[in-house]
């Protein structure tokens, strides 16, 4: 069990308002949801507010474990950003939280809880911030070898609280489902069609991106062999690679890259019968929505950040230098280029047969 440096054990009966500071990126936040659910289970009668960056708040707005989602704005430049932190601290003081559980590892996250007047502040002792925490959990090597889902749960276990292992879950709003239904209908895709989603982007860097022409091959094979309709998706920053996939296909896919908000992207992924993706935020969303998928890994480690779902399969080329965790390959991208479309397709066929879809 992890060691905690701090005050005496927390009396749960005196905790009425809890602030959870979650992580800043889509995939990371998805991987914190089992821990957020565990907080709810340990404090069933408390009000649970999640503080998150605006671009990830849709992930939690419909989650039954969360009472409120509080967007944390960021400024452009040091001075502007500092002003936003001061504003946020004032808001937290007015809300009078009893307890802050800080899943984000940054110094700033602990500082904000401290400035916000929250007496009980729990987090890992990362980034030199241990003195800002009332209960500083000493992060040892053993927790760094765990999957990120278990990493966040371990913070709660260190406090002696129940935090059972479970897979992430997300919940899509009816409004976003209706928006995607209308959008797909306008493209000639109805509920009767088998829909394959392709997510060829990855913000981390090119070492996580399987070549566009290979994604295109998978899309064409699914159209020919499964009679599937193909949708290509991603963020605005991934429009280039999504366009490359679309233009490389002989069957015309529906390219919705950059055209959906995060909540709508969740609804679009949920609508897919199958999903093929790099290691990305959308991969974690698909896993949390229990969509059958094949995830392609290159420089990153599926042991730490792989999709947590019984309907997910991983394709990875065994090479000595992977996982290197580098955004760009200093040599020849052998971990990605060694994965052929045939390798991915075989996993898709196996999974589809197993699930009988």
N, C-alpha and C positions, 0 to 999 in steps of 0.2 A: 504494500500500500504506500502511496506517496506521502511524504512528510509535509505537514502544514506548519508554517511559522506564523503565529498570530495569537489572537486572544482565545478565550475559552469557547467551548462549543456554542453554536447559535441555538437559541430557544425558538423553535419554529412557530410556536403559538403567538409570539410577539411580532411576527412578520406579516404585515398587511399589504404593503406595496413593494413590488420587486421590479428592478430595472435589469434587463438583460442587454448587454452591449454585444452585438453579434459582429461577425466578420464582414468585410467590405465587398467581397466578390461572389458572384453567383454560385459557383461550385462549392466554395467554402461555406457559404451560408446554408446551402442545402444540407451539407454534412453536419451542420450544428443542430438541425431540427430534432434528431432523437434526444439530444441533451436538453433542448428547450421543452420537449414533451416530458422529460424526466423532472425538470424544475416544476412543471405543472403538477405532476404526480406527487411530489414531495410537499408542495404548498397548494393544495386544491382549493383553499378558500381565499387565497391571496390574489390581488390584482397584478397581472403580469404585463408589463410594457416592454417592448423591444425597441431599442435605439439602433437605427441602421441608416446607412447612406441611401439617398433617395432612389438610386437606380436599382436597388435590390428589394425595396419595400413590398413590391407586388408578390414576392414569394411568400410573404407571411400574412398578407391582409385577409386571407380566408382560412387561416390555420386555426383550428379549434382550441389549441393550447394557448393562443395569444389573445389577450384582451384589447391591447392597443399597440399600434405601430407608430413610432415617433421618428420622423425623418431627421437626419443629422446633416445639415448643409455643410459644404466646404467652400472656402473662398479661393480666389485666384491670387496666389502670392502669399508670402509669410504674414504680412500685416492683416490682409483681408481674412485669411484663415484663422488667425488668432482672435479677430473680432467675432467670428462665427462660434468659436469655442467658448468665448466669454458669454455670448448670448445663450448658447446651449446650457452652460452651467447655471445661469440665472433661471432658465426654464426648469431645470432639474430641482433646484432649491425650492421653487414654488410648488412642485409636485410632491415634495416630502417623501422620498423613497426611504424605506427601511433597510433595503439590501440591494447591492449591485453585484451581479454575476457577470464577469468580464471575460468573454470568450475570445475577443480580439487580443492579440499578443502585444500590441503597441503600447509604448509609454503614454501616449496621448490619451488612450482609452482609460487608463487608471487615473491620470491627472484630471480628466473630465469628471469622473465619479467623485474624486476628492473635492474638486472645486464645487461640485453640485451638492455638497453637504451630506452625502450618503455615509452614514456611520460605519456600516458593515460593507466591506468591499473585498470580493473574492476573485482571484485570478492566478494564473501562473506567474512565477517570478522572472519573467522575460524582460528584455530590453531595459534592464536596470531600474525597474519600477517597483521592486519589492517593498520599499519604504512607504509607497503610496497605498498599499493594500493592508487592510486589517487582518486578512487571512491570506497569506502568501503561500501558494502551493509550490513546493520545490520541484521543478521539472527535471527529472532524471533521464538517463539514456533509455531506460526501459519504455517510457511512454512515447519516445520519439520513433520507436520501431513499430508502433501500432498504426492501424488505419486511422485516418483523421476523425471518423465517427467516434472511434473508441478514445481518441485523444481528448475530445471535448467531454465525453462522458466521464473520463477519468478525473477531470477536475471536480466533478460532483462526488464521485466515489471517495476522493481524498477527504472530503468533508464528512464522510460517514453516511452519506445519503444514498438511497437506492437509485440506481441508474442502470437498468438492464439494457443489454445489447439489442438493438433493433435497427431496421433499415429506415432511411429517411422517407418521409411522406410529404407530398404537397397537395394542395386543394385548389381547384380551378373555379373561378367565379362563373355563374351562369351567363352573365353579360359577355364575358370573353368567349365562352363557348358559342353563343349566338353570333358574335362578330365573325368568328372563324367559319362557322357554318355558312353564313352569307357570303363570305369571301371565297370559300372553296366552290360554292354553288355557282358563283359568277364566273369561275374558271372551268365549269363543266365537271366538277368533282362532287358526287353525291355520296350519301351514306352507304350506298351499295358498293362503292369502289374500294378496292384494297389500296391503301395509301402507304407508300414508303417514303420516309423522311431521310434526307441526306444533310448532314451538318459537317461541311468540309473545313470550317475555320477553327481557330484556336488562338486566343489572345496572347498566350505565353510566348509564342514564337514559331518559326518554321520547323523546328525539330519536333513539334507536335502535330504537324500537318501532313497527312498522306496526300500524294499528288492528285491534283484535280482530275486528270484524265482517268485515274483509277476509280475515283468516285463515280465518274461518268460511266465507266464500264459497268459498275455495279447497278447503276440506275437503268441502263439499257437492258441488262440481263433480267432485272426484275420486271421490266415492262414486257419483254419477250416471253419469259418463262413463267412468270406469275400473273401476267395480265395487270400489273400494278400501275397506278398513277404515281408520279414522282413529284415530290415537293422539295425544293432546296431552300435551306433557311440558315440564318446567321444574323450577326449584328451589322450595323452600317459600316464598321471598320473591316468587315469581311466580304464586302460586296465584290471585290476584285476576284477572289477565289471562287465565290459562288457563281459569278458570271462565267468564269473559265469552265466550271463544271457544266453549266447549262449549254454553253456553246460547243462543248466537246461531245454532247450526247446526240445521237441520231433521233431519239424520241424527244419531243419538246417537253421539258419539265415545267412545273410552275415555280418560278423563282420569286420567293417572298423575302429574300434577304434584305434586311433593313426596313421592311415594310410593316413589321409588327412590333407593338410594345411588348414588354416582358410578359405581362399577364396573357396577352394574346398568343405569344410564342408558346407559353405553357399549354394553352388550349389547343394549339395546332399540333404540338407533340402528342398530347393525349389522344387526339383524333387519329394518329398514325397507327397502323397495324404493326409496323416494323420501323426500326430506326437504325441508321448506320452513321457513326460519328467518330471524330477524334476525341481524345481526352480533353474535355471542355466543360464549360458551365452547362451547356445544353445536354451533354451526356448525363450529368448528375440530375438534371430535371427529368429526363426520360426515365432514369432509374427510379426516381422518387415517385413517378407516375405509373410505374410498373409496366412500361411499354417494352415489348420484346426488342432487344437491340444487340448489335455487335459493336464493340468499342475498339478502336485501333490505337495502340500505344507505341510510342517511340522512345523519347528521352526520359519520360516520366515513369513513375513506379506505381503499378496497379495495386501493389500491396498496401501502399499508403493512401492512394487517391482513386482507386478503381471504383467502378459503379457498384453500389450495394443493392443488388436485386437478384432474385432467383431467375429472372428472365433476361439477364445480361450475360454476354460472352465476350471474352477479351481475345484479341489477336495481337501477338507480339513476336517479333523476330528475336530469337536468342543470340545476342552478340555480347562479346566480352565488355564492351564499353557502355552498355545500357543496364540500368538507368543511370544516366549521367546528370540528369536534371538541368541540362543547359538549354536555353532557348534557341540557340543556333549551334549547329554541328561544326566543330573545327576541322573536320576531315571530309567525309563523304556521305553522311546521312544514311549509313548502311542499315540502321535500325528501322527506318521507315521504308527505304527503297527495297529492302529485302522482303517486304510484304507484298505479294502479288494479289491481284483481284481474285484469283482462284482460291487463295487461302481464306479470304473474307467470305466469299460465296459459300464455301463448304460449311463454315460455321453458321451462316444464315440458314442454309438448308437443314442442317442438323437441328437447330433450334426451332425452326418452323415445324418440322416433323414431330419433334418432341412435344411441342405445345399444341399441335394439330390446328394450326391457323392457316 
